[in-house]
Amino acid sequence: MRNWLITGCSSGFGRELALAAMAAGDLVMATARDPRELGFATSAAALDVTDEHQVDAVVARTVAELGRIDVVVNNAGHGSVGAVEELTTGELRALFDVMFFGAVAVTKAALPHLRAQGGGTIVQMSSMGGQLSRPGFGAYCAAKFALEGMSEALAAEVAPFGVRVVIVEPGAFRTEFGGNRMHRSRVIDAYTASVGPTRAAVDAMDGSQPGDPRKAARAILAALEHPEPPLRLALGNDAVDAIAAHHELLRADLTRWEKVSRSTDLD
């Protein structure tokens, strides 16, 4: 039996992960800004991940009530669509506060407990947008890129303590990503051609995404049960295809410019 602390459990991946973990016989501290949405959970707590004092209190409460924490899932967040120029600095900072700094705060609060007990797993809910970006998703992907960069370093830092890190990179799943939880920037008409299709796709995507959040939750549990889970776990055909194509693009650019790149060292 494992004990979980999961953020952002009011819907989507967080909710499905909590339900899957409980179905497997595990104990879950489910969190959300509004705990009234968490009646399904073993234990529940109000948590705004941008409030570090609240983060510390919830981690301490989880240890006190469940005895230990075996899996920490940083899932809290929301989508954002808008061209880079369309986004205000305040909007960008607010997005990073939740999706990057919030995840860092929860991770740092949990790590002393994981190190002391000699093991545990931190699951960072990223996106295929943590490896590639598209017009209109610059802010969202920037936060995910940052989360993945931090988590890759973290994985090497905590491995000596028996702590594992798994970065999950879903494609389009039938969560509320394109619904009311999606932040939308102001519109500058000049970006209609490049960002307009993204806005239209986001507005129409709810209920049409190919991914099943319940299957995603089962896949994550399967990865955690493996003695050597991946650092990055892509979920969905679209994620696998898009990430693979992006890797090929990166490789092609690296190869095409290799001679120039290698010419810059001191003789």
C-alpha positions as CSV (number, residue, x, y, z in Angstrom):
1,M,0.0,0.0,0.0
2,R,1.2,3.5,-0.9
3,N,0.3,6.9,0.4
4,W,-0.3,9.6,-2.1
5,L,-0.4,13.4,-2.0
6,I,-2.0,14.7,-5.2
7,T,-2.6,18.4,-6.1
8,G,-5.3,19.6,-8.5
9,C,-7.8,16.7,-7.8
10,S,-11.1,18.5,-8.6
11,S,-11.1,17.1,-12.1
12,G,-9.0,15.6,-14.9
13,F,-5.8,13.7,-14.3
14,G,-5.7,14.5,-10.6
15,R,-9.1,13.1,-9.9
16,E,-8.6,10.0,-12.0
17,L,-5.2,9.3,-10.4
18,A,-6.7,9.6,-6.9
19,L,-9.5,7.2,-7.9
20,A,-7.1,4.7,-9.5
21,A,-4.8,4.8,-6.4
22,M,-7.7,4.2,-4.0
23,A,-9.0,1.4,-6.2
24,A,-5.6,-0.2,-5.9
25,G,-5.9,-0.1,-2.1
26,D,-3.7,3.0,-1.5
27,L,-4.4,6.0,0.7
28,V,-4.7,9.5,-0.9
29,M,-4.6,13.0,0.4
30,A,-6.4,14.8,-2.4
31,T,-6.1,18.6,-2.7
32,A,-7.8,21.4,-4.5
33,R,-8.5,25.0,-4.0
34,D,-12.1,24.0,-3.1
35,P,-12.1,20.8,-1.0
36,R,-15.9,20.5,-1.4
37,E,-15.1,19.0,-4.8
38,L,-13.1,16.1,-3.1
39,G,-15.8,14.1,-1.4
40,F,-14.5,10.9,-3.2
41,A,-11.1,11.0,-1.5
42,T,-9.6,9.1,1.4
43,S,-8.5,12.4,2.9
44,A,-8.9,15.9,1.4
45,A,-7.4,19.3,2.0
46,A,-7.8,22.8,0.6
47,L,-4.6,23.8,-1.1
48,D,-3.5,26.8,-3.2
49,V,-0.1,25.8,-4.4
50,T,1.0,29.4,-4.7
51,D,0.7,29.8,-0.9
52,E,3.9,28.2,0.5
53,H,2.7,28.3,4.1
54,Q,-0.4,26.3,3.1
55,V,1.8,23.9,1.1
56,D,4.0,23.2,4.1
57,A,0.9,22.7,6.3
58,V,-0.7,20.3,3.9
59,V,2.5,18.2,3.5
60,A,2.8,18.1,7.3
61,R,-0.9,17.1,7.7
62,T,-0.5,14.3,5.1
63,V,2.5,12.8,7.0
64,A,0.6,13.1,10.3
65,E,-2.6,11.5,9.0
66,L,-1.2,8.9,6.6
67,G,2.0,8.2,8.4
68,R,4.3,8.8,5.4
69,I,4.2,10.0,1.8
70,D,5.2,7.5,-1.0
71,V,4.0,9.4,-4.1
72,V,3.8,13.2,-4.6
73,V,1.9,14.2,-7.8
74,N,2.2,17.8,-8.9
75,N,-0.9,18.2,-11.1
76,A,-2.3,21.6,-10.2
77,G,-2.5,23.9,-13.2
78,H,-4.6,25.1,-16.1
79,G,-4.2,25.8,-19.8
80,S,-3.4,29.1,-21.5
81,V,-3.7,30.3,-25.1
82,G,-2.4,33.5,-26.6
83,A,0.5,34.8,-28.6
84,V,3.5,36.0,-26.7
85,E,2.8,39.6,-27.5
86,E,-0.8,39.2,-26.5
87,L,0.0,38.0,-23.0
88,T,0.6,40.5,-20.2
89,T,3.6,40.0,-17.9
90,G,1.2,39.6,-15.1
91,E,-0.6,36.7,-16.9
92,L,2.6,35.0,-17.6
93,R,3.8,35.3,-14.0
94,A,0.5,34.0,-12.7
95,L,0.7,31.0,-14.9
96,F,4.3,30.3,-13.7
97,D,3.2,30.8,-10.1
98,V,0.8,27.8,-10.3
99,M,2.4,25.5,-12.8
100,F,6.1,26.0,-12.0
101,F,6.7,27.7,-8.7
102,G,3.7,25.8,-7.1
103,A,5.1,22.5,-8.2
104,V,8.6,23.5,-6.9
105,A,7.0,24.5,-3.5
106,V,5.2,21.2,-3.1
107,T,8.3,19.2,-4.2
108,K,10.6,21.1,-1.8
109,A,8.2,20.6,1.1
110,A,7.9,16.9,0.5
111,L,11.6,16.1,-0.1
112,P,12.8,16.2,3.5
113,H,10.3,13.5,4.3
114,L,11.1,11.4,1.3
115,R,14.9,11.7,2.0
116,A,14.4,10.8,5.6
117,Q,12.4,7.6,4.8
118,G,14.8,6.6,2.1
119,G,12.5,6.6,-0.9
120,G,9.4,7.8,-2.7
121,T,8.4,9.1,-6.1
122,I,7.7,12.6,-7.4
123,V,5.3,12.6,-10.4
124,Q,5.4,15.9,-12.4
125,M,2.4,16.2,-14.6
126,S,3.8,18.0,-17.6
127,S,2.6,17.7,-21.2
128,M,3.9,16.9,-24.7
129,G,4.1,20.7,-24.6
130,G,7.0,20.3,-22.1
131,Q,9.2,19.3,-25.1
132,L,7.7,21.2,-28.0
133,S,5.7,24.4,-28.5
134,R,3.1,25.6,-31.0
135,P,1.7,29.1,-31.8
136,G,-0.5,30.3,-29.0
137,F,0.9,27.9,-26.4
138,G,4.1,29.8,-25.6
139,A,3.2,30.6,-22.0
140,Y,1.8,27.2,-21.2
141,C,4.7,25.4,-22.8
142,A,7.3,27.8,-21.2
143,A,6.0,26.7,-17.8
144,K,6.1,23.0,-18.7
145,F,9.6,23.4,-20.2
146,A,10.7,25.0,-16.9
147,L,9.1,22.2,-14.9
148,E,10.9,19.5,-17.0
149,G,14.3,21.3,-16.8
150,M,14.0,21.5,-13.0
151,S,12.8,17.9,-12.8
152,E,15.5,16.4,-14.9
153,A,18.1,17.9,-12.6
154,L,16.1,16.9,-9.5
155,A,16.0,13.3,-10.7
156,A,19.8,13.1,-10.6
157,E,20.0,15.0,-7.3
158,V,17.6,12.8,-5.3
159,A,18.5,9.4,-6.8
160,P,21.1,8.7,-4.1
161,F,18.3,8.9,-1.5
162,G,16.2,6.3,-3.3
163,V,13.8,9.0,-4.5
164,R,12.5,8.8,-8.1
165,V,11.1,11.4,-10.5
166,V,8.7,10.7,-13.3
167,I,7.7,13.4,-15.8
168,V,4.4,12.6,-17.4
169,E,3.8,14.1,-20.9
170,P,0.2,13.7,-22.0
171,G,-1.2,14.7,-25.3
172,A,-4.9,15.7,-25.7
173,F,-7.1,14.0,-23.1
174,R,-10.7,14.5,-22.2
175,T,-10.1,16.7,-19.2
176,E,-11.3,20.2,-18.8
177,F,-8.1,21.6,-20.4
178,G,-10.1,23.4,-23.2
179,G,-13.0,24.5,-21.0
180,N,-13.5,27.0,-18.3
181,R,-10.0,26.3,-16.8
182,M,-8.3,27.6,-19.9
183,H,-6.9,31.1,-19.6
184,R,-7.3,33.2,-22.8
185,S,-5.3,36.3,-23.5
186,R,-6.4,39.5,-25.2
187,V,-6.5,39.3,-29.0
188,I,-4.3,41.3,-31.3
189,D,-5.7,41.0,-34.9
190,A,-2.2,40.8,-36.4
191,Y,-1.9,37.2,-34.9
192,T,-5.2,35.9,-36.4
193,A,-3.4,33.9,-39.0
194,S,-0.9,32.3,-36.7
195,V,-2.8,31.9,-33.4
196,G,-6.4,32.0,-34.6
197,P,-6.4,28.3,-35.5
198,T,-5.1,27.4,-32.1
199,R,-7.8,29.5,-30.4
200,A,-10.5,27.8,-32.5
201,A,-9.1,24.4,-31.8
202,V,-9.0,25.1,-28.0
203,D,-12.6,26.3,-28.1
204,A,-13.8,23.2,-29.9
205,M,-11.7,20.5,-28.2
206,D,-13.7,19.7,-25.1
207,G,-15.2,16.2,-25.6
208,S,-13.3,15.5,-28.8
209,Q,-9.8,14.7,-27.4
210,P,-8.7,11.2,-28.1
211,G,-7.1,10.5,-24.7
212,D,-8.9,8.7,-21.9
213,P,-7.9,10.1,-18.4
214,R,-8.7,6.8,-16.7
215,K,-6.3,4.9,-19.0
216,A,-3.7,7.6,-18.4
217,A,-4.1,7.1,-14.6
218,R,-3.7,3.3,-15.0
219,A,-0.6,3.8,-17.2
220,I,1.0,6.1,-14.5
221,L,0.3,3.5,-11.8
222,A,1.9,0.8,-14.0
223,A,5.0,3.0,-14.5
224,L,5.3,3.5,-10.7
225,E,5.1,-0.2,-10.1
226,H,8.1,-0.8,-12.4
227,P,11.5,-1.2,-10.7
228,E,12.9,1.2,-13.3
229,P,10.3,3.8,-14.3
230,P,11.1,6.2,-17.2
231,L,12.2,9.7,-16.5
232,R,9.7,10.8,-19.1
233,L,6.4,9.0,-19.8
234,A,4.5,10.2,-22.9
235,L,0.8,9.4,-22.9
236,G,-1.3,9.2,-26.1
237,N,-0.6,8.5,-29.7
238,D,-0.5,12.2,-30.4
239,A,2.1,12.8,-27.7
240,V,4.3,9.9,-28.9
241,D,4.0,11.1,-32.6
242,A,4.6,14.8,-31.9
243,I,7.5,14.2,-29.5
244,A,9.2,11.8,-31.9
245,A,8.7,14.2,-34.8
246,H,10.2,17.0,-32.8
247,H,13.2,14.9,-31.8
248,E,13.8,14.3,-35.5
249,L,13.6,18.0,-36.2
250,L,16.1,18.8,-33.5
251,R,18.4,16.1,-34.8
252,A,18.1,17.4,-38.4
253,D,19.0,20.9,-37.3
254,L,21.9,19.7,-35.2
255,T,23.3,17.6,-38.1
256,R,22.8,20.3,-40.7
257,W,24.6,23.0,-38.6
258,E,27.1,20.6,-37.0
259,K,30.1,22.0,-38.9
260,V,29.4,25.6,-37.9
261,S,28.6,24.5,-34.3
262,R,31.9,22.7,-33.9
263,S,33.9,25.5,-35.4
264,T,33.6,27.8,-32.4
265,D,36.0,26.2,-29.9
266,L,39.4,27.8,-29.3
267,D,42.1,26.5,-31.6
